[in-house]
Amino acid sequence: MEQQKKIILFDGVCNLCNGFVQFIIKRDAQDVFRYASLQSKIGQKLLSERHIDSSKIDSVVLIEL
């Protein structure tokens, strides 16, 4: 992942979370964010590296590198 980017992890199953991500994508003119679902391998890796219990997360997580 690019060092300057902020990563939004979101629940890939949740329609509200997907809508939130689509909202941000349309307004991210400066290309600040990258996205991954909580369920993805990279999402699980990022949560694990930060000692975040994925069983307690069911929404959105912002990771600033």
C-alpha positions, -999 to +999 in steps of 0.1 A: +000+000+000+011+035-007+025+052+024+006+085+020-028+069+016-054+063+042-072+030+042-109+025+048-118-010+059-155-017+056-179-045+060-182-059+025-215-075+033-233-044+047-252-023+021-249+008+043-211+004+045-209-002+007-230+030+002-207+049+025-177+038+005-194+048-028-201+082-012-165+087-003-152+074-037-173+100-055-159+128-034-123+117-030-110+141-057-075+142-041-072+104-042-066+101-004-082+068+003-078+031-005-104+006+003-106-030+015-134-051+030-130-064+066-135-099+052-106-097+027-071-111+033-056-076+033-083-063+056-077-092+081-039-086+079-043-049+086-066-055+116-043-082+129-012-060+127-030-034+148-044-059+173-080-051+164-104-079+171-124-084+138-152-101+157-159-068+175-159-047+142-190-046+120-187-012+104-159+010+091-123+013+103-099+041+091-062+033+091-038+061+087-003+050+077 
